[in-house]
Amino acid sequence: MSTSASSAEAPAFDPWRPSFVADPYPAYAALRERGRAHWFEPTRQWLIPRHADVSALLRDRRLGRTYLHRFSHEEFGRTAPPPEHEPFHTLNDHGMLDLEPPDHTRLRRLVSKAFTPRTVEALVPTIQRLAEELVDSLVASGGGDLIATVAEPLPVAVIAEMLGIPRADRSALRPWSAEICGMYELNPSEETARRAVRASLDFSAYLRGLIGARRKTPGDDLISALIAAHDEGDRLTEQEMISTCVLLLNAGHEATVNTTGNGWWALFRHPEQLALLRADPDALLPTAVDELLRFDTPLQLFERWVLEDIEVGGTVIPRGSEVALLFGSANRDPDRFDRPDTLDLARADNPHVSFGAGIHYCLGAPLARLELIASFGALLRKAPGLRLVREPERRANFVIRGLRELMVEL
């Protein structure tokens, strides 16, 4: 398959067109029908739309989130980022999501101690209490923006509690995160980069100060635990601590926030499914949460570098290439899911890839599920007549898919 032929075959994929961002799923269907790998010239990436390929490549060690553990930029045929973007890349590239073994293994082992089943289970009462308090506030107000009042505060509060970030400082976390995550979109603008750099500097400076304070006065939190691990001989630099904290905050709330918004918007458009969920939330919520994660995926695309030549559907993708694994498309693949465009909250066979797979599988997936079950459950119990005020406003972003606001009333 030639690259020119592939790009000509996929004209409907346009991540900067508002109508595509509003509903990318018909374009994904066209991509899947046309082949397994498509060259996309605007981002110079190979688009991978089918579930079997996405799932396999997530586990394939011939691909990596970085190539700098094996090659220089020049050896890999890539250009180094502009010097003015360096603060963002310093922050981003020292987090475990963008590292490969052995550094990834070392960091993940340390952080995973905070996400053991026992530790996560111990958070259930706190998560439940926070969710109910937030929903009580929404109910007392007679409604409002579900994103701002419930979806955003809950996961930010949970991860901030785990990290030991003082309550008074938490209002800055979501804005910093939003500015940094702008760089994960395709071909971000210079203005987006400038904002991300500023947020990277500010967030790093804040965490550096907090780490200094915890060195003097340790607490019962993850930052103190990382400091203790370093002092006990585990090789952990201050930059790795900072990058780990930022990654945990960003990854620890983006999926939950956007699944809450996307999920309720899907439920309002499928009243028969919402009625089933309201009738028996305790029984249906575990499968419902995974179905909402699949149906309108919060992370639509995940990038990997090709470290050794690979072949996908007869197309050789050479070393030095970048693949864009289309999670949103994989989760609607009819070769893997029965009636993939149907919202089925009781779906049992649901191997969605919304949390990734392989060594970069989301460490916080169990925590995210608990948060989603708690917030959806509290809303179903305390606001049984919840309804939409108007069609929601969607964020312009494609890669991180979510709503800007979701206005509801009781």
PyMOL commands that set and color helices and strands:
alter all, ss='L'
color gray80, all
select helices_A, chain A and resi 3-9+18-22+25-34+51-59+83-93+96-98+103-115+117-122+124-140+146-151+153-163+167-184+190-216+222-231+238-269+271-279+281-295+327-330+358-360+365-382
alter helices_A, ss='H'
color red, helices_A
select strands_A, chain A and resi 38-40+45-48+63-64+143-145+301-306+310-312+315-317+322-326+387-388+393-394+403-405+407-409
alter strands_A, ss='S'
color yellow, strands_A
deselect
rebuild
show_as cartoon
